Amino acid sequence: MKKYLIIGGSTGMGRAITEQLASSGHQVIATYNQTSSENNDNITYLPLDVTSDFETDFIPDDLDGLVYCPGSINLAPFNRIKPEDFTADYNLQVVGAVKIIQAALPALKKSSNASVVLFSTVAMQSGFNFHSQVSASKGAIEGLTRALAAEFAPTVRFNAIAPALTDTPLAAKFLDNDAKREAMGSKYPLKRLGTAQDMANAALFLLSEQSSWMTGEILHVDGGMTAIKG
């Protein structure tokens, strides 16, 4: 049995990761901002707003893995985005991750296979219209992933997952009818949208011993979008 901390673990990808770890018998501390879930024998849910000042006493003395899931999908023409919108995204997706990682490092260093998983985006590999806001923050996440992988090897591994648009509550505004869902799914070589479970499977691989010789990697889980040109 191992111990994991999932930030943003009550909805979407975070919830799928939390539930899969718990179903395998691991102990999970999962945080939520707005949407809570019920505790059970293997999962403890705690409120946390990563954009505010917060106490870190919820982090246990030892940890085997950390997953940082908070994110946003704010798409707009560049000239309509205010500088403070970029700052808000950066605070949520990058500064929040930095604060959590710094607080959790002492606990992670006690594990024999400590692993941190962050989330980037397919838009970092290919430029998309109206993605400047999310790409700016996720570009920082990819740089942070590689820098921390170098700094903390071999004690703690750092990797990131870069999804394409995935069928989760965060993406609901883009997938709010069958026609949109079908149109989006058809854009991928594998001809379907990604699911929260697809991302959970990738995250659990990066947390496990099966990926013990991987660090500093950006794992593209995007239905083939970045690798295949059709």
C-alpha positions in Angstrom: 0.0 0.0 0.0 1.3 3.4 -1.0 0.3 7.0 -0.2 -0.6 9.6 -2.8 -1.7 13.2 -2.9 -4.0 14.3 -5.7 -4.6 18.0 -6.0 -7.9 18.6 -7.7 -9.0 15.0 -7.1 -12.8 15.2 -6.9 -13.7 15.8 -10.6 -12.6 14.8 -14.0 -9.2 13.4 -14.5 -8.3 13.9 -10.8 -11.3 11.9 -9.7 -10.5 9.1 -12.1 -6.9 9.0 -10.8 -8.0 9.1 -7.2 -10.6 6.3 -7.5 -8.3 4.0 -9.5 -5.5 4.4 -6.9 -7.9 3.8 -4.1 -9.4 0.7 -5.8 -5.9 -0.7 -5.9 -5.7 -0.5 -2.1 -3.6 2.7 -1.9 -4.2 5.6 0.5 -5.2 8.8 -1.2 -5.5 12.4 0.0 -7.5 14.3 -2.6 -8.2 18.0 -2.5 -11.2 19.8 -4.0 -12.0 23.5 -4.6 -15.8 23.5 -5.3 -17.0 20.0 -5.8 -16.6 17.7 -2.9 -16.9 13.9 -2.6 -17.5 11.5 0.3 -14.5 10.0 2.2 -14.1 6.3 2.4 -11.6 3.9 3.8 -8.9 4.7 1.2 -9.7 8.3 0.2 -9.7 11.5 2.3 -11.1 14.6 0.6 -10.0 18.0 1.8 -10.9 21.6 0.6 -8.1 23.6 -1.0 -7.9 26.7 -3.1 -4.4 26.6 -4.6 -4.6 30.3 -5.7 -4.8 31.5 -2.1 -2.4 31.3 0.9 -2.9 27.9 2.6 -1.5 25.8 5.3 0.3 22.6 4.3 -0.4 20.5 7.4 -2.6 18.2 5.3 0.5 16.8 3.6 1.5 13.6 5.3 5.1 13.0 6.6 5.7 10.5 3.7 4.4 10.3 0.1 4.9 8.0 -2.8 3.4 10.3 -5.4 1.8 13.6 -6.2 -0.5 14.6 -9.1 -1.4 18.2 -9.8 -4.6 18.4 -11.8 -6.1 22.0 -11.5 -6.3 23.7 -14.8 -8.5 25.8 -17.1 -9.4 26.0 -20.8 -9.9 29.7 -21.6 -9.9 30.2 -25.4 -10.1 33.6 -26.9 -8.5 35.8 -29.6 -5.2 37.2 -28.2 -6.2 40.8 -28.4 -9.2 40.2 -26.2 -7.3 38.6 -23.4 -6.3 41.0 -20.5 -2.9 40.6 -18.9 -4.5 39.8 -15.6 -6.2 36.8 -17.3 -2.8 35.4 -18.2 -1.7 36.1 -14.6 -4.8 34.2 -13.2 -4.1 31.2 -15.4 -0.4 31.2 -14.3 -1.3 31.4 -10.7 -3.7 28.4 -11.0 -1.6 26.2 -13.2 2.0 27.0 -12.4 2.3 28.9 -9.1 -0.2 26.6 -7.4 1.8 23.6 -8.6 5.1 25.2 -7.3 3.6 25.8 -3.9 2.3 22.2 -3.5 5.5 20.6 -4.8 7.7 22.7 -2.5 5.6 21.7 0.5 5.5 18.0 -0.5 9.1 17.4 -1.4 10.3 16.4 2.1 7.6 13.7 2.2 8.3 12.6 -1.4 12.1 12.2 -0.7 11.2 9.5 1.8 9.9 7.2 -0.9 11.9 4.7 -2.9 10.0 5.6 -6.1 8.7 9.1 -5.6 6.9 10.4 -8.7 5.2 13.8 -9.5 2.8 14.0 -12.4 1.8 17.4 -13.9 -0.5 18.2 -16.8 0.4 20.1 -20.0 -1.7 20.2 -23.2 -1.5 19.1 -26.9 -1.5 22.8 -27.8 2.2 23.0 -26.6 3.2 20.6 -29.4 1.1 22.2 -32.2 0.0 25.8 -32.4 -3.8 26.3 -32.3 -5.9 29.4 -32.8 -7.1 31.2 -29.6 -4.9 29.0 -27.3 -2.4 31.7 -26.3 -3.6 31.8 -22.7 -3.6 28.1 -21.9 -0.4 27.5 -24.0 1.5 30.2 -22.0 0.8 28.5 -18.7 1.3 25.0 -19.9 4.6 25.9 -21.6 5.7 26.9 -18.1 4.6 23.5 -16.8 6.6 21.7 -19.4 9.7 23.7 -18.5 9.1 23.2 -14.8 8.8 19.5 -15.3 12.1 19.1 -17.1 13.9 21.5 -14.7 12.7 19.7 -11.6 13.4 16.3 -13.1 17.0 17.4 -13.5 17.3 19.0 -10.1 15.8 16.1 -8.1 17.0 13.0 -10.0 17.4 10.3 -8.9 15.3 10.9 -5.7 12.1 12.2 -7.2 10.8 11.7 -10.8 8.9 14.4 -12.6 6.8 13.8 -15.7 3.9 15.5 -17.4 0.9 14.3 -19.5 -0.2 16.4 -22.5 -3.8 15.6 -23.3 -5.9 16.7 -26.2 -9.5 17.8 -25.5 -10.9 15.2 -23.1 -14.4 14.5 -22.1 -14.4 15.9 -18.5 -16.5 18.6 -16.7 -13.7 21.1 -17.5 -14.4 20.7 -21.3 -18.2 20.5 -21.0 -18.7 23.9 -22.6 -17.0 22.6 -25.8 -18.9 19.3 -25.8 -22.4 20.3 -24.8 -24.3 18.5 -27.6 -23.9 15.3 -29.7 -22.9 17.2 -32.9 -20.0 18.9 -31.1 -18.9 15.7 -29.5 -18.9 13.9 -32.9 -17.2 16.7 -34.7 -14.4 16.9 -32.1 -13.9 13.1 -31.9 -13.6 12.9 -35.7 -10.5 15.2 -35.6 -8.4 12.5 -33.9 -6.7 9.6 -35.8 -8.3 7.3 -33.3 -11.7 8.9 -34.0 -12.9 9.4 -30.5 -12.6 11.9 -27.6 -10.2 11.1 -24.8 -11.7 10.2 -21.4 -10.8 10.9 -17.8 -10.0 7.2 -17.6 -7.5 7.5 -20.4 -5.6 10.2 -18.5 -5.9 8.2 -15.2 -4.3 5.2 -16.9 -1.4 7.3 -18.1 -1.0 9.0 -14.7 -1.0 5.6 -12.9 1.7 4.4 -15.2 3.9 7.4 -14.4 3.3 7.0 -10.7 4.2 3.3 -10.8 7.4 1.2 -10.8 6.7 0.4 -14.5 7.9 3.9 -15.4 10.8 4.0 -12.9 13.3 4.8 -15.7 11.4 7.8 -16.9 11.8 11.4 -15.8 11.5 14.7 -17.5 9.2 13.3 -20.1 6.1 14.9 -21.6 3.7 12.0 -22.4 1.3 12.8 -25.2 -2.1 11.2 -24.7 -4.1 12.8 -27.5 -5.6 10.2 -29.8 -2.6 10.4 -32.2 -3.1 14.1 -32.9 0.5 15.2 -32.5 2.2 12.1 -34.0 0.0 11.4 -37.0 -0.8 13.7 -39.9 -3.8 12.6 -41.9 
